[in-house]
Amino acid sequence: MDYIQIKLKPGKEESLRRFHPWVFSGAIQSMTGQPEEGDIVEVCDSQGEFIALGHYQIGTITVRVLTFTPENIDIEFYKTRLRAAYNVRQIAGLIDGSYNNTYRLVHGEGDNLPGLIVDIYDKTAVMQAHTPGMHYARHLVAQAVKEVMGDTLQAIFYKSETTLPYKARLDPVNEYLWGSDCGNIATERGLKFHVDWLKGQKTGFFIDQRENRALVEHYAQGRSVLNMFCYTGGFSFAALRGGAKLVHSVDSSSKAIDLTNKNVALNFPDDSRHQAFAEDAFKFLEHMESIYDLIILDPPAFAKHKNVLHNALQGYRKLNALAFEKIQTGGLLFTFSCSQVVNKNDFRLAIFSAAAQARRKVRILHQLVQPADHPVNIYHPEGEYLKGLVLYVE
């Protein structure tokens, strides 16, 4: 198939030769035509030699590479990539029937499918496009997911109304591409929870915190736990199973609090150890009593763009300083950032500054990252977005 050809400026092919999957607008010398957003284009060096095929879009990142090999981008292409992704999850031991039927099947560039997310919740796949190209390919991708997953799936829900660039004017609709509602209760490590993929954040649940929830469970025995920004209550019901003395969940959203209470009741009906509060996190931390010896801070992304990085780091410092001031001696602080533009060093410096401001002695027990079903392409370090610390506070 003939594609519009994008020719790069001399020397600008070097990152692609090292398999980085993005072409930036400033690297482009010329095009043989004007592609539409979402079109597949051929990327060549300044001499016209083939480098890659990828999805075109208007913006700083102009092409997201699908393959560095000349090949057809058809259903067989997607099936091959999906099988490879599924095998990684099998190797990681994440596909385990009734004990764990929740995992990310496709993580964008980490699975060589930039712009595509596919999360599995029991018998439903929730698909999300972040680029026009993947939006236009959604039916082809859904068919490939069906064929690769077989009878383990009964439905595929497409949820991209808030993830696609609004300037592309794609008018996406959240809808079932195949099947229909077959129940929204999924299982993670033996714990059950409701998933709201219709109206909830992301695809309905933060799968990337699975191993970190297990770590909270490990440390929870006999502790008084505060789960800030609780959303669906994942850390809360993990702490309850870990034997926490009490667990308090806080979120500014009353809908999130309702969902947390439903999920706690699903696993621990009528358990008096748990209470939930719909309140602003900063206000709650400022006015709360110092009764907690395990605090979890898992806020939404404070920075989605570099131009707000400074304000984001100030936010992390303020939030963590409040926790350091209030946590009991011998307490554990689990603190996270899911902002891609906040790197590990900046995040750590913000936490160190908060500890110094609170004048607490602090030791790092664990340095946390995203799990195996959110892999980082070694040629695309930008894919490493989740970072966390487990801190012992004297």
Residue, then its C-alpha position, 0 to 999 in steps of 0.5 A: m500500500d502506498y502511504i504519504q511519505i514524511k521525510l526527516k531533516p538530516g540527522k533527525e532520524e537518529s532517535l528512530r534508528r534507536f527505535h524511539p517511537w515518536v516523530f516530533s514536528g520539528a524533525i520533519q523536512s517535507m511531506t509528499g502530500q497532506p495526510e489527514e489526522g489518523d492516517i498511516v504514513e511512511v517515515c523516511d530519512s533525508q535520503g528517502e530511505f524507509i524508517a517506519l510506519g506510524h499514525y499521523q496527527i497534528g501536534t508536537i508529536t506528529v507521528r507515533v510509530l507502529t512498526f519499524t518494518p515495512e508491513n501491512i497494518d491490518i488485523e493480523f498486525y494487531k493480532t500479532r501485537l496482542r498475542a505478544a502482549y497477552n504472553v507477557r501477562q501470562i509470564a507475569g502470572l497475572i491471568d489467574g481466573s477467579y483469583n485475578n481477572t483484572y489486568r492491563l492487556v495493552h499499555g500503549e508504547g510499552d506494548n508497541l501499540p502507541g495510543l492504545i489502552v486495553d484493560i481486562y475486567d473479568k469478561t469485559a475489555v475496556m478499550q481506550a484510544h489516545t490518538p486519532g489513528m487508534h480511534y479510527a482503527r477501533h473496530l479492527v482492534a476490537q475484532a483482533v481482541k475478540e479473536v485473541m482472547g476467545d471465549t474468555l471475553q463477552a464484551i468490549f467497551y470503548k471509552s475515549e470521550t475524554t482521552l482524544p485530542y479535542k482539536a481533532r473533532l472526532d466526536p467519540v462516543n463511549e459505547y459497546l463495540w461488541g457484546s453488552d453489560c455482563g456484570n461489572i464486578a471484577t477480582e484482584r488478588g481474591l478481592k472483589f470490586h465494582v468497576d464503573w467503566l461507564k462514568g468512572q475515571k480512566t477505564g474504571f479502576f487504577i490497575d497500576q497500583r495492584e502490587n502496591r495495594a498488596l504491599v499496603e496489605h502486608y504492612a497493615q496488621g494492627r495499624s490505623v490506616l488513612n487512604m487519601f484520594c481513595y477513589t474506588g477504595g482499592f487500598s482500603f479493602a486491601a488494608l482491611r484484609g491485611g488486618a488493619k485496626l481501622v481504615h478511613s477513606v477520603d475523597s473529594s468526590s461523593k460518588a467515589i465515597d459511595l463506590t468505596n463503601k460498596n467495594v468495602a461491603l462487597n469484601f467485608p460486609d458490616d465491618s465497623r473498622h471502615q469509615a469514609f469521608a467526602e472531603d477535600a484532602f488538604k482540609f482533611l489533613e490540616h484538621m485531622e487528629s494524629i491517630y494514623d500510623l499508615i497513610i496513603l497519598d495517591p493523588p491524581a496527576f498534579a501536572k499533565h504538562k511541563n508548564v505547570l511542573h513547578n506548581a505540581l511540585q509545590g503541591y506534592r511538598k505541601l501534601n506530604a508535609l501535612a502527612f509528615e506532621k500528622i503521622q504517628t512516630g513509627g508510621l509508614l507513609f505510602t506516597f505516589s505521583c502518577s504525573q509523567v512530567v514529574n521525574k523520579n528525582d524531582f518527586r523525591l526532592a519534593i518529598f525530602s523537602a516536605a520531610a525537612q519542613a516537618r522536621r521528621k526523620v525519614r527512611i526509604l523502605h521501598q521505591l515503587v514503580q508501575p507493574a508488569d502489565h504497564p511495561v516500559n519500552i526500553y527505547h521509550p523512557e517517557g513511558e515510566y510514569l508511576k513512582g512511589l516511596v514507602l517511608y518509615v517516619e520516626 
